[in-house]
Amino acid sequence: MAVQKFQYKKLYDELSRWIIDDCSRKLFHEEPRKKIETHLVTATPFASGHELSKQSQWWLTEAIVSCPHDIERANTAYIRSIDWLICELVTELARSEQNPRVNLGSIVDPCMRLAMAIASESKDRALFLSDMISRGLAKDLFLADVDVPISLLVIGLDARWRGVSPPVLKHKLKSDHVYAEFLTCLDAKDSTALPDKLTAMCDLHLARSRNSTSRETYEFDDIDYRIYPAEVFAALKVCEALGIPLKGFSHPIIDTPLAQLGAPKQALIDPLLERVKLKLKIGIA
């Protein structure tokens, strides 16, 4: 497996330019919020979760860009990113009940937000996401990438973190896959082998961080995912929760300011998000 060099500064600078670009702000933040506001005012159901998804992406980028200089702002944006994605899933699941042609898109985004919920120890958000992902899988509502290894890893991490039995899935990780080997060592609480498995996970993240092509889709082609390996931080959090000592574990992709991202001490309220959550009856504070 070819492992490329992790270029944190290059990725960070690219996201920093993106978020202050007038076009990006208009397309991913201002216009979606106006459309969401319109739906709230007219009291009609959301036509789709597309605008909600854009808000989730916007706030994740905001979290990453803000992190080095304003951690509370970053952590507030981090949680907003999770909550906007939850709103999108609730909307699309409701639409799928009315229209069998509706699908939930790729499973990668929900699973990466689930990893973020685990990393930030937001159990209520993790439970909500896990339930919706399970419902989507049961109804075959995700696109054909349900067997993407990252989704199987995160679903497995969530079950172990919450102390519940992993769901029975149609797809399984191959026994020699990096993620399967990590989960096996995690179940055995093998603190000697786990650092090597975590290193392999980090290397895999780098190897899968590239632009998708017509021949292959890479799960970390989005720059936010390239720079912030949520699944690795979730894995570290699960190890900690299970009492497995991994102090001093180091790798270039986690030795960045983004390791600080998590739940804010006191999140700043986004009134629009709270109104959407109220409309969709999402009881997460």
C-alpha positions in Angstrom: 0.0 0.0 0.0 1.6 3.3 -1.1 1.5 5.9 1.6 1.7 9.5 0.6 3.1 12.3 2.8 0.5 14.0 5.0 0.4 17.7 4.0 -1.5 19.3 6.8 -0.5 22.9 6.0 -1.4 22.6 2.3 -4.8 21.1 3.1 -5.5 23.7 5.8 -4.6 26.6 3.6 -6.8 25.3 0.9 -9.8 25.0 3.3 -9.0 28.5 4.7 -9.2 30.0 1.2 -12.4 28.1 0.4 -14.3 29.3 3.4 -13.6 33.0 2.9 -14.3 32.8 -0.8 -17.5 34.7 -1.7 -18.8 32.0 -4.1 -18.3 29.2 -1.5 -20.0 31.2 1.3 -22.9 32.0 -1.1 -23.4 28.5 -2.3 -22.8 26.5 0.9 -23.9 28.9 3.6 -25.9 31.9 2.7 -28.2 30.6 0.0 -28.9 27.3 1.7 -29.9 29.1 4.9 -32.3 31.4 3.0 -34.0 28.3 1.4 -34.2 26.6 4.8 -35.7 29.7 6.3 -38.3 29.7 3.5 -39.3 26.2 4.3 -39.7 27.1 8.0 -41.8 30.1 7.3 -44.1 28.4 4.8 -44.4 25.4 7.1 -44.0 23.0 4.2 -41.9 19.8 4.4 -38.3 20.1 3.3 -38.1 19.3 -0.4 -34.9 17.4 0.2 -32.0 17.3 2.6 -29.6 18.9 0.1 -29.5 22.3 1.7 -29.1 20.7 5.2 -26.2 18.7 3.9 -24.5 21.9 2.6 -24.8 23.4 6.1 -23.2 20.2 7.6 -20.2 20.5 5.2 -19.9 24.3 5.8 -19.7 23.9 9.6 -17.2 21.0 9.4 -14.9 23.2 7.3 -15.5 26.1 9.8 -14.5 23.8 12.7 -11.3 22.8 11.0 -10.3 26.3 9.9 -11.1 27.8 13.3 -9.5 25.1 15.4 -5.9 26.5 15.6 -6.9 29.9 16.9 -10.3 29.6 18.5 -11.1 26.2 19.9 -14.5 27.0 21.4 -15.7 28.4 18.1 -14.3 25.4 16.3 -16.0 22.9 18.7 -19.3 24.7 18.4 -19.0 24.4 14.6 -18.0 20.8 15.0 -21.2 19.9 16.8 -23.3 21.9 14.4 -21.9 19.9 11.6 -23.1 16.7 13.2 -26.5 18.1 14.0 -27.1 19.4 10.4 -26.3 16.0 9.0 -28.8 14.4 11.5 -31.4 16.9 10.2 -30.6 15.8 6.6 -31.0 12.1 7.5 -34.3 12.6 9.3 -35.6 14.5 6.3 -34.5 11.9 3.7 -35.8 9.0 5.8 -39.2 10.7 6.0 -39.2 11.4 2.3 -38.3 7.8 1.6 -41.5 6.7 3.3 -43.5 8.7 0.8 -41.4 8.0 -2.3 -39.6 4.7 -2.7 -37.3 6.2 -5.2 -35.6 8.4 -2.6 -32.3 7.2 -1.3 -29.9 8.5 1.4 -26.9 8.9 -0.9 -23.5 7.7 0.3 -23.1 6.1 3.7 -19.7 7.7 4.2 -21.0 11.1 5.4 -23.3 9.7 8.1 -20.6 7.3 9.3 -18.0 10.0 9.4 -20.4 12.2 11.5 -21.0 9.1 13.7 -17.2 8.9 14.2 -17.2 12.6 15.1 -19.9 12.0 17.7 -17.8 9.2 19.2 -14.7 11.3 19.2 -16.5 14.1 21.0 -18.2 11.7 23.4 -21.7 12.9 22.2 -23.6 9.7 23.1 -27.0 11.1 22.3 -25.9 12.1 18.8 -24.1 8.8 18.3 -27.2 6.9 19.3 -29.4 9.0 17.0 -27.0 8.5 14.0 -26.6 4.8 14.7 -30.3 4.3 14.7 -30.8 6.2 11.4 -27.9 4.4 9.7 -29.4 1.1 10.8 -32.8 2.0 9.5 -31.3 3.1 6.2 -29.4 -0.1 5.8 -32.4 -2.2 6.7 -34.3 -0.5 3.8 -31.4 -0.5 1.4 -31.7 3.3 1.1 -28.0 4.0 0.8 -26.2 3.9 -2.5 -24.2 0.9 -3.5 -21.2 1.8 -1.2 -22.7 0.3 1.9 -19.9 -2.2 2.0 -17.3 0.6 2.1 -14.9 -0.6 4.9 -15.0 2.8 6.7 -18.7 2.4 7.3 -18.2 -1.1 8.7 -15.4 0.1 11.0 -17.4 3.0 12.4 -20.5 1.0 13.0 -18.3 -1.6 14.9 -16.6 1.1 16.9 -20.0 2.6 17.9 -21.3 -0.7 19.1 -18.2 -1.3 21.3 -18.2 2.2 22.6 -21.9 2.0 23.7 -21.5 -1.5 25.0 -24.1 -3.1 22.7 -24.0 -6.0 20.2 -22.9 -5.0 16.8 -25.8 -5.0 14.2 -26.0 -7.9 11.9 -25.0 -6.5 8.5 -25.1 -8.0 5.0 -21.5 -7.0 4.4 -18.5 -7.9 6.6 -14.9 -6.8 6.6 -12.5 -9.3 5.3 -10.6 -10.9 8.2 -7.2 -9.6 6.9 -8.4 -6.0 6.4 -6.7 -3.3 8.5 -10.0 -2.4 10.2 -11.0 -6.0 10.9 -7.6 -6.6 12.5 -7.9 -3.5 14.6 -11.4 -4.5 15.9 -10.1 -8.0 16.7 -7.3 -6.6 18.8 -9.7 -4.1 20.4 -12.0 -7.0 21.5 -9.0 -8.8 22.9 -7.8 -5.6 24.6 -4.4 -6.3 23.1 -2.6 -3.1 24.0 0.7 -4.4 22.6 -0.7 -5.0 19.1 -3.1 -2.1 18.9 -0.6 0.7 18.2 0.6 -1.1 15.1 -3.0 -1.6 13.9 -3.7 2.1 14.6 -0.6 3.0 12.5 -1.9 0.8 9.7 -5.3 2.6 9.9 -3.6 6.0 9.7 -1.6 4.9 6.7 -4.7 3.6 5.1 -6.4 6.9 5.6 -3.6 8.6 3.8 -3.6 6.0 1.0 -7.4 6.6 0.5 -7.1 10.4 0.6 -7.2 11.3 -3.1 -9.5 12.3 -5.8 -12.1 9.7 -7.0 -11.9 8.6 -10.6 -14.3 6.9 -13.0 -12.7 3.6 -12.0 -12.5 4.0 -8.2 -14.2 6.0 -5.5 -12.0 7.1 -2.6 -13.9 7.6 0.6 -11.6 10.4 1.7 -11.7 12.5 -1.5 -13.3 15.4 0.4 -10.6 17.7 1.8 -12.3 17.9 5.2 -12.0 14.1 5.5 -8.4 14.1 4.3 -7.2 16.6 7.0 -9.4 15.3 9.8 -9.3 11.5 10.2 -12.5 11.2 12.3 -12.4 7.4 12.3 -8.9 7.4 13.9 -9.9 9.8 16.7 -13.1 7.7 17.3 -10.9 4.6 17.5 -8.7 6.3 20.1 -11.7 7.4 22.1 -13.1 3.8 22.1 -9.7 2.5 23.3 -9.8 5.0 26.1 -13.4 4.1 27.1 -12.5 0.4 27.2 -9.5 1.2 29.5 -6.8 0.3 26.9 -3.7 2.4 27.5 -2.4 4.0 24.3 -0.7 7.0 25.7 2.0 8.4 23.5 0.5 7.0 20.3 1.7 9.3 17.4 1.2 9.6 13.7 1.4 12.7 11.4 -2.3 12.7 10.6 -3.4 13.0 14.3 -0.4 15.1 15.5 -2.2 18.4 14.5 -4.2 21.1 16.2 -7.4 19.2 15.1 -6.8 16.7 17.8 -8.4 19.3 20.1 -11.8 19.1 18.3 -14.7 17.9 20.4 -17.7 19.1 22.4 -17.6 22.8 23.3 -17.8 23.8 27.0 -20.8 26.0 26.1 -22.0 25.8 22.5 -23.3 29.0 20.9 -26.9 28.5 19.7 -27.7 28.6 16.0 -31.3 29.8 16.0 -32.0 28.4 12.5 -30.6 25.0 13.4 -32.7 24.9 16.6 -35.9 25.8 14.6 -35.1 23.0 12.1 -34.5 20.5 14.9 -37.8 21.6 16.5 -39.7 21.2 13.1 -38.2 17.7 12.6 -38.8 16.8 16.3 -35.1 16.1 17.0 -34.6 16.2 20.7 -30.9 16.7 20.9 -29.6 19.7 22.8 
